[in-house]
Amino acid sequence: MNSLTLTTRDNPAGPVITLSGEMDLTSRASLEAATRVTPPAGAPLCLDMSGVTFMDSSGLNFLLTLRRRLTAHGSRLVLTGIRDAPMRVLALTGADAVLLAADDRTHVPTPGDTPTS
């Protein structure tokens, strides 16, 4: 079993959480704890998924629930760096049409980035 590692960093454009490993039922509690932060209204919460090697329905359910919670608070969820296996789950379920997904890691805000209006 491959555990999930989470690294959080603050960013002027909004918090960025980098995930590495497997998004499944065993990692759900740590995902929920790491994403309890609610960005200011209008600012995104970015999940850099470039290190996620596996995602099951628990991981998908987590992403959809997180998106719903952030939207209710005036924020949004941005997914970046999605690899083949998690992308297949999103595509097979149609969730790729609902979740914001950047096409590569270059869209992950870095500490030097400034928000654009």
C-alpha positions in Angstrom: 0.0 0.0 0.0 1.3 3.4 -1.0 0.3 6.2 1.4 -0.4 9.7 0.5 2.0 12.5 1.3 0.7 16.1 1.4 2.7 19.3 1.4 0.9 22.6 1.9 2.3 26.0 1.0 0.8 29.5 1.1 0.7 31.5 -2.1 -0.6 35.0 -2.9 -3.0 33.4 -5.4 -4.3 30.9 -2.8 -3.0 27.9 -0.9 -1.4 25.0 -2.9 -1.5 21.5 -1.6 0.9 19.0 -3.4 -0.2 15.4 -3.2 2.0 12.4 -3.8 0.9 8.7 -3.6 -2.6 7.2 -3.6 -6.0 8.9 -3.1 -8.2 6.2 -1.6 -10.2 5.4 1.4 -7.1 5.2 3.6 -6.0 8.7 2.7 -9.4 10.3 3.1 -8.9 11.5 6.7 -5.5 13.2 5.9 -7.0 14.8 2.8 -9.9 16.2 4.8 -7.6 17.5 7.5 -5.2 19.2 5.0 -8.1 20.9 3.1 -10.0 22.3 6.1 -8.5 25.7 5.1 -11.0 27.9 3.2 -9.3 30.4 0.9 -10.6 33.9 0.9 -13.6 34.4 -1.4 -12.6 34.3 -5.0 -9.2 32.7 -4.3 -8.7 29.1 -5.4 -7.4 26.1 -3.5 -5.0 24.4 -5.8 -4.3 20.7 -5.6 -1.2 19.7 -7.4 -1.9 16.1 -8.3 1.3 15.5 -10.3 2.4 12.9 -7.7 -0.9 11.0 -7.5 -0.4 7.5 -8.9 -3.8 6.1 -8.1 -7.3 7.4 -7.3 -10.4 5.3 -6.5 -14.0 6.3 -6.0 -13.2 7.6 -2.5 -10.7 10.0 -3.9 -13.2 11.1 -6.6 -15.9 11.6 -3.9 -13.5 13.7 -1.9 -12.7 16.0 -4.8 -16.4 16.5 -5.6 -17.2 17.1 -1.9 -14.3 19.6 -1.6 -15.4 21.4 -4.7 -19.0 21.7 -3.4 -17.7 23.1 0.0 -15.4 25.6 -1.6 -18.0 26.8 -4.1 -20.4 27.4 -1.2 -17.8 29.7 0.4 -17.2 31.6 -2.8 -13.9 29.9 -3.6 -13.0 27.3 -6.1 -11.0 24.1 -6.5 -8.2 24.0 -9.1 -6.6 20.6 -10.0 -3.2 20.6 -11.7 -0.8 18.0 -12.9 -3.3 15.2 -13.2 -1.6 11.9 -14.3 -3.1 9.2 -16.5 -4.7 6.9 -13.8 -6.5 9.7 -11.9 -7.5 11.3 -15.2 -9.1 8.0 -16.4 -11.3 8.0 -13.2 -12.3 11.6 -13.9 -13.1 10.9 -17.6 -14.9 7.6 -17.0 -17.3 9.2 -14.5 -17.7 12.5 -16.3 -16.2 14.4 -13.4 -13.6 15.9 -15.7 -16.4 18.2 -17.0 -17.2 19.4 -13.5 -13.8 19.8 -11.9 -11.4 22.5 -13.0 -8.4 20.7 -14.4 -5.3 22.4 -15.8 -3.5 20.4 -18.4 -0.1 20.4 -16.8 1.8 21.4 -13.7 2.9 24.7 -15.2 -0.4 26.1 -14.1 0.4 25.6 -10.4 0.8 29.0 -8.8 4.3 29.6 -7.3 5.2 31.8 -4.4 6.4 34.5 -6.8 3.2 34.6 -8.8 0.9 37.5 -8.4 -2.9 37.2 -8.9 -4.3 38.7 -12.1 -7.5 40.6 -12.3 
